[in-house]
């Protein structure tokens, strides 16, 4: 499945669009390859907007700029916006910064 997901992603990236919605598109790709793909996409397509839907909280915290967290309580759905770390190629983030973002995401849910 991972190879099929990568081929589909390449096909979508080659299309001329301003917005790409990626819904678990890299779910079956190993973590190291997923990170390389995300960083490459961010570097190659700086003028595009991406909506990246994922259950991988660590990945979202590291690579996304704005994170919309959905939650539900008493049959009511709510959403909260959290700032991600938005890492780019060659950048790093401290474990404390990443933990703070992860905690904010978890509290928002």
Buried (B, 14 or more C-beta within 10 A) or exposed (E): EEEEBBEEBEEEBEEEEEEBEBEEBBBEBEEEEBBEBBBEBBEEEEEBEBEBEBEBBEBBBBBBEEBEBEEEEEEEEEEBEBEBBBBEEEEEBEEEEBEEBBEBBEEBE
